[in-house]
Amino acid sequence: MVSSTGNEKGVNPVLRISQLDALELNKALEQLVWSQFTSCFHGFKPGVLAHFEPEVKAFLCLILWRFTIYSKNATVGQAILNIQYKNNLSQTEKYQPLSKHQKLWYLILTVGGRWFEERCYDLFSNRQQQSFSKIKSYISFGAGLLKLCGLLNFLIFLQKGTFATLTERILGIRSVFCKPQSVRQVGFEYMNRELLWHGFAEFLIYLLPLINVQKLKLKISSWCLPIAGLSNSENTLADHCRECSLCGEWPTMPHTIGCPHVFCYYCIKSNYLFDMYFTCPKCGSEVHTLQPLKYKIEMTELHV
């Protein structure tokens, strides 16, 4: 397909998914504008915009229409995706911009129709008179009929790929690409790095619970520290009971495991429950018996 400037520019059909993406981007933009606008009134009395909400929304949509459809023949979502509207009522296959009547009717059917539906719902929701009830039922029937027509239009759109909305079909406006789409170059380097990292992370998640980190840490510390000579005398035991061999603090409820080193009760008990093959980090002795420190040795240490 060959494209040129002005009215000689060729027409490039748009994929269905691109048209649907443009509609979703338009909805997201409207919600973003409305949330930013309402945030300006957080300091005011609650409900200050409730009575004029349909009119305010219509005014904001009017501003968006002025700087999108009216000036650029494309909504914000279409401009992001390199799409614009074409006058499909023209006899030529070359690109023809929308006429002023199409732009005005687009404003009336989208912005005006939404405002009319919301305002009528507010007007007739609390009315109990018979005449108002009939008007409300007629409006509800019309809204339901329009939704049914919109559903039928969407099914036709899925089959033929043109006119994603009922408004586009009524006005005869069609989505086309602004410029010919170039061949997509897909790079797999980033994807390969992500797959490699996720595979490595899953391997670590599977492997780490199988490693006894506490036992490995104690083993390394026993290799780094000089091995103390074993002695069963009470004087040797008193020399080592100044601090817990695990936490390094003054031992609380000091206990021994059969070697000349002293541990806090909760330190040695938690480590032994975690690892039944626990060894002393100072001398490498295994836990034989967990016994409290003798009373006279404890008192001896207190008097030092």
Residue, then its C-alpha position, 0 to 999 in steps of 0.5 A: m500500500v502506498s501513502s502520500t500527503g493530504n487527501e492522496k494518503g492511502v487507507n490501511p485497515v485496522l486490526r480488531i484488537s487495535q480498535l478494541d484497545a483504542l476504546e479501552l484507552n479512551k475509557a481509561l482516559e475519561q476515568l483519569v480525567w474525572s478522578q483528577f477533577t474530583s480530587c480538586f474538590h476534596g476540601f469542599k463539602p461532601g456531595v457538592l458535585a452530586h447535583f451537577e455531575p452529569e453536566v460536569k462530565a459532559f463538559l469534560c467530554l466536550i473539551l476532550w472532543r474539541f482537542t481530539i475528534y474535532s481537531k485530529n479526527a482521532t480519539v486519544g486512544q487511537a492517536i496512541l495506536n496510530i489510528q484515526y477516523k476516515n469518512n467511509l461515506s465518501q466514494t473514493e478509497k483514498y483517505q477522507p477526513l470526517s466532515k463537520h456534520q459527522k463530528l457534531w453528530y459524534l458529539i451528540l450521540t456520545v456525549g449528549g446521549r450519555w448526559f441524557e441517560e444520566r439526567c433522565y435517570d436522576l429526574f425520573s428516579n423519585r417520581q411516582q406519578q403515572s405520567f412520569s412512570k410511563i416516560k421512565s419505562y419508555i426511556s428504559f425500553g429505548a436504552g435496552l433497545l440501543k444496548l441490543c443493537g450495540l450487541l448485534n453491531f459487536l457481533i458483526f464487528l467480530q465477523k467483518g472487522t469494521f465499525a467497532t461501535l454502533t455510533e461509528r456504523i450510524l455515522g459511517i466513520r471507519s478506523v484506519f491506520c495513519k501510516p502503513q504499519s512496518v514489520r514488527q521486529v521482536g527481540f527475544e534477548y529480554m525474554n531469554r533473560e527473564l526466563l533464565w532468571h525465573g528458572f534460577a529463582e524457582f530452583l533456589i526456592y526449591l533448594l534453600p529449604l533443604i539446606n540446614v543453614q544454621k548447622l552450616k553456619l555453626k560448622i564454619s564458625s567451629w572451623c574458624l575458631p580455635i578448638a578448645g581443649l575438653s575438660n570436665s573440671e568445674n574450674t574449666l567450666a567456670d572459665h567458659c560460663r561468662e557468656c553464652s556460646l551462641c548469643g555471646e551474652w551473659p547466659t540466662m538459665p545456663h545449661t550445658i550439653g556435656c562440653p565445657h561451654v555454657f548456653c542460654y536455655y532458650c538458645i540451646k533448646s531452640n537450636y537442638l529442636f531445629d537440628m537434632y544433630f546440633t554440635c557446639p560451635k566452639c568445640g564441635s561436641e554433640v549434644h549428649t545431655l541437656q543439663p542446667l549448670k550446677y548451683k555452686i559453679e553458677m554462684t562461683e561465676l557470680h562472685v568473680 
